[in-house]
Amino acid sequence: MESGDQLREHFAGRNGGVRGACAPRGANQESGAAKVCVGAALEGDCLSAPPREGGCDGQNQAQDGSCKRRFKCVVAYDGTDFCGWQSQITKNSVQDFIEHRLKAIFGFPVRVSGSGRTDAGVHARGQVFHFDAVWNHSCQALLRAMRTNVQSVRVLSLQEVPASFHARFSAKGKRYIYRICKDYPMPDVARYRWSLGGRNVDVEAMAAASRLFLGTHDFKSFSANRGAGARENTVKTLTRLDVCDSPEEITIITEGSGYLYKMVRMIVGALVQRGLGKISDSDIQKALENPHRGNIFQAAPAAGLTLDEVFY
């Protein structure tokens, strides 16, 4: 069985992740008194919670009067065989998988809330979710119970957080990493790469075009419609969009306040189109200045995309 660290290395592939000028920078990381259970038990950390002062409020009280605790988890997964993060009627999403495991632990349904959706085929090594439950044992015991022999999903860490924490609404930003193989990828990493099949691509032109996306823009032209009635603010802020070149691969790293449906994949698709000479910088600039949805840019395949980290 792969450990959490091994699963992270597997997503990074043979090149060992992103280093040097393209190493992840990230937003301010979470701080405070909360303890995180990772791997072996930590002495004195993550013990059973003391009684809440003043008792439970209505939302944190179970039917038997016990106080629920809120738990924050970080999970990694290979999204190839899942229909995405969000629960589906087919019960083949990552959320369904996790909730099925929690039901086996607690004996009744436990609903989880994620930091956001990932599409079918998209991977994660830093997705965050939270849930509320009565648990009278250590966090480490709960973390062990949540881990299974299924290698495609691994809960990396678990910690108790205040009831005010919300995986989605408390998030300050996210980092995504997209990996492209210039030729054809080796079989052990093919599930995590977009193959260009040996096409000649101008990486310097891609890097120059990436700077057009930085800052606050209406990214409607670089997103897809989730469906009838869906409403979303299409104005987002990108603080980072790096195009990192190596002999075999191109790695694109983006950080921002939030992302629209298929936004990262459409930005990557536009950059590759620019590198192939199919569009110009002015085409990208016009799409940002006159936002509208259409068939201007092709979304890059889901396989190359990984949700790397959520910032709080």
Protein Blocks (a to p, Z undefined) as FASTA:
>chain_A
ZZfklmmmmmnomnopaehjllcfbpaddedjbdcdehjadehiaiacdddehiaafklp
cfkopacddddddddddfklpgbjbdcfklpafklmmmmmmmmmnopacddddfbdcdeh
iacfkbccddddddfbdfklmmmmmpcfbfkbccfbdcdddfkbcfklmpgbdcdddddd
fblcdfklmmmcccehhpacdfklmmmmmmmmgccddfklmcccfbghiacdfbdcdfbd
cddddfkbccdddddfbdcehklmmmmmmmmmmmnopacfklmmmmmmmgcddjkbccdd
fklpccfbdcZZ
